[in-house]
Amino acid sequence: MVKIGIIGVGYWGSNLVRTFNDTEGAAIVAVADRKQGRLQFVSKRYPHIRVTDDMDSLLRDPEIDAIVVATSVPTHYEIGRRVLEAGKHAMIEKPLAHSYEDARRLKAQADKLGKVLTVGHVYQFSPAVEWLAARIGSGRLGRLFHIDSTRINLGPPQSEVNVVWDLAPHDLSILIYIMWQTGLSTEVRSMRVMAGSFVKDELADLTHIFIEFECGVTAHVHVSWVTSNKVRLMQISAEHGTVVFDDMQPAEKIKIYSQGVDTRVGADESQAAELTYRPGDIFIPTLPRHEPLAAECRHFVDCIETGREPINGGKIGVEVVRLLEMIEREIGTPN
């Protein structure tokens, strides 16, 4: 049984409490938060879990094997460092840290101490993304051309980071995971960013990110807090077709469009036939049903128990932060 502590039980932290409480092989010993209301919320629903406003008590507790960090992004490095120094395995919510160097330090520290470090890139455990990665990795779609991703959400009431650090880690983790499945490098050849600040003072709340990778793949990532409707849409263009991943659909989240039929190609003036074109056939795969967060929490426990390498470990966590930092440099001062 892996004994777990959780630091931070706000909006997402409370989901982690719920999920780990139901995870086979895990037991939540204690949670910590500075806000008494959040502790009362946990106590009422989970009276068997110890609550405290003293984070250090979790670090000192010899009964606790692993600690989950679900605090604000700027605190991830310092709390994560202390968790690892205390001899605990660590699961840190996305992104791993607020700078590339800090992310690298956390990974190096976990490697040195022999501790499991995972990052809350929950989409790696989405049935749709798992299917996508396997399909693209198999080579059945041929060469990868372009990835276009849009993620629109109302922003949090108070945020210490801009929309890129809040929303883009999801899109970047999916993009990196998919590219790595085909052996493609995510080294960047060029990047351009258009950003605006409309709702959040002094914070970019809408960005368009254009990336050209050294391997030839291009990507466009659009993240926004400005629009009130919720959008989670990714389109992947490849040699043998296009994949559309619409996470807002309750079913049929993945659709594959084969190459269209175009009789205009190669036609000449001697052909007495109608010239037409039409989209290709659509294939909708049947996806397994499981909650991504439950799968992520179970994976963390399994990695601790077996010593296996986590798929959402420090390697992808560091790479996501590397790209986020590059984007941040390109933003400069929002319009």
N, C-alpha and C positions, 0 to 999 in steps of 0.2 A: 504494500500500500504506500503510495507516494503522498506524503503530508505537505499540504500547500498553504501558503499565505498569500494574500492579495493586498497590494497597496494601491489605493484609489478605487472607490466604489461609486463613482458618478454614473453617468448615463451608460457608458460602455462597461465600466467595472462591474455594475450590477448584473449585466448579461453574463459576464465571466463567472460571477458567483453562482448564478443559476446553472450555468453549463457545467462547471467543475463539480458542483454539488451532485449532478447526475452522471458524472463520468466514472465508469467502472475503473477501479484501481487507484482512484484519487479520493482524498479526504481533505476538506478545507478546515484547517486548524484555527486560523484567525484572519481578520481583515483589519486594515488601518486606513483611516481617513481623517482629515482635519475638521471636517464638517460633522457636527453631532447629528444633524438630521439624516445624513447618509448612514451613519452607524445605527441610528434607531430604525431606519428602513430595513437594514439587514437583520438586526436583532428580532424584529417582529416576524419576519418571514423564515428566518433560519436561527431559532433560539439555541441550537447546538454549536453555533460558530461564535468564538470569542471576538469581541470588537474592541478597538482601542484607537485613540488619537495619537499614539506613540509608535511611529514607524520602527524606531530602533528596537522595540520589544520583539518585533517579528524577526529582525536580523539576529538578535541574540538567542532566540528560541532554538535549542538543539533538536527539538522535535520536528521542526519544519525542514523539509528537504528542498523545496523549491518555492520561489516567490514570483508572482505575476505582478508586473508594473503597469498600471493603467492610469497614469498621471498625465499632466500636461507635457507637451513635446519638449520644451526647454529643460525639463527636469529628468528626462530619460537617462542621460549619460550619468549624472551624479548618482542617482538612485540605483541604476543598473550596476555601476562600478561597486557600490557598497554591498549590493546583494551578492555579487560574485566574490568579493573579498571576504564576505561572511561565510563562504563555503557552500552557498546555495546555487542550485540551478536557476536559470532566469528565463522568463518569457516576458518580453517587453513589447508593448503595443507599438504599432507603426506610427511614425518611422522610428528606426532603431535609435537615432540620436539627431541632434539639431545641427550637426556638422559632420563632414566626411571624416575628419581626423578623430573625432570622438567615437564615431561608429567603428572605425578601424581599431581604436584602442579597446573598445568593449569586446570585439571579436578576438583580438589577440589575447586579452586577459582570460576569456573563457577557454580558449585553446590551451593556454599555459596551465590553467588550473584544472583542466579536464572536466569542465562543467558544460552541461547542455545549455545552449543559448538559442532561443527561437524568437522570431519577430512576428507580430500580429498581422501578417499578410494573409488575411483569411480567405481571399479569393483563390489562393492556391489549392484550397480544399473544396471549392465550388465544383459540383458535378459537371457543370458546363465548361469550366476552365480545365478541369482534368481531362475531359473528352477532347477539348481543343488541343491541348498540349500533346496528347497521344496521337491525334489525327495528323497534326502538323509534323510531329516528330517521326511519324512513319513514312513521310515523304509522299503520301498519296495526293497531297495538294500541290506538289512540285515546289518550285522556287518561291520563296516569300518575297512579295513586292512592297506592300505598304500596310500600315496599321493606323486606323483612324478611330479615336476614342473620345466620347463625350460623357462627362459626368457633371450633372447639375443638381444642386441640392440647396435648400435654404441653409445659410451659414449658422454656426452656433451663436447664441446670444452674446457670449464673450469669448474672444479667442486671442491667444498670445502669438499666433502664427497666421500667415496669410493662406489663401485658398489653395495654393500649390502644396504647402506642407500638410494641409488638412485632407484634401481630396486626391491629389495626384499620386500619392504612394500606391493607391489601389491600381490605377491604370499602369503605372510604371512597373509594378511587381508582376502584373499579368504579362505585359510586353516582354520584360526580361525573361520570365519563366518560359514563355513560348519560344523566344529566340534561342535560348540556351538548349531547348529540346532538339533543335535542328543543328546544334553545334555552331551557331552564329555568334559572333562577338558583338558586344554592346558598346564597343569603343565608338565615340562620337566624332564624326568628321566636321559637322557644322550644326549650329543651333541658332534659331531665332525665336524670340518671345515677344508677343504683344500682350500688354497687361493694362488693366484699368482699375481704378478705385472709385466705386460709385456709391456703395452702401456703407462700407467699413472705412472709417477715417484712417488714413495713412497705411492701410493694408490693401494689397492687391486682392480684389474679390472676383475678378474675371481675367482669365488668361487663355491665350492660344499659344501652344508650344509646338514648334516645328523642328524636327530632328532628322538629320541625315547620318546614318551610321556608316562606319568604315566598310562594313560588309555589303553596302549598297541598299539595304532596307531603309525606307523612310517612314516617319511616323508623325501624326498630328494628334496632340492631346489638348482637348478643350475642357477646362474645369471652371465652374462658376458658382457663386453664391447668389447671383443677382436675380436669376429667373426663379419663379416660385414653383413651377412644375418640376417634377423629379425625373431625370433622365439618366440611364446607365446603359449606354449603347457603344458597342465596339464592332467595327467592320474590318475584316482582314482580307486583303487582296493577294491572291497567289496565282501561280502559273496555270493551275487547272480549275480555278473557280474562286468564288468569294464566300467567306463565312460571315454571317451576321449573328452577333451575340447580343441579345436584348434582355438584360437582367430584370427589366420591369415586367416582363411577361410571366404570368403564373405558370404557364406550361409552354412548350415549344420555344425554349430560350435560344436554341441554336437552329439556324437554317443555313444550308449550304446551297449556293447557286452555281450550277455548272456553267461552263462557257456558253454563251449564246450562239444561235445560228444566224449567220449573216450571208445571204446569197449575193450581196453586192460585192463581196471580196472576190476579186479575180474575174468579175463579169466584164464582158466587152460588148461592143455595139451590135455584134452579130447574133446575140442571144435574144430570142423573142420570148422572154419570160418575165414574170413579175419579180421585181427586186424587193426583197423583204429582209427584215431582221427581227429577232425576238429574243427575249431573255432565255437563259438556260433552264433546265429542269431544277426543281427544288427538292432537296433531301432534308428531312427533319428527323434527326436521330432520337431514339428513346433514351433518356438520361436516367441514371439511378437517382433515387430520392434520399438525401440525407442533409442534415443541417451543417453547413460549412463550419460554423463555430464549434459545434460538437466534435466534428472530425479533427479540427485543429487542436482542441484541448486534449483529445485522446492521443493524438500524435505526439504531443509534448510529453505526456505520461509514458507512452511507449518508448520514446527515445531515452528517457531517464532509466527505464527498466531494462532496456536491451542494449543501450550504448550505440544504437544506430544513428547515422547522420541525418539530422532533420532537413526536410526539403525547404523549410522556411527558416533556415539557420542564418548564421552571421554573414555568410557569403552573399546571399541575395539582399540581406538587410543593408550591408555596406554599399552594394551597387546601387540600390534605390536611393540612398542618401547622397551618393556621388552625383547622380543625375539631378536630384533635387537642388543640390548646392550649385551646380552649373546653371540651372534654370534661374535660381535666385540672383546669381550674378548678372544674368541677362535682363532681369526685370528692371533693375535700377530703381528709379522713382516712378510709381504708377501715374498714369495721366489722370 
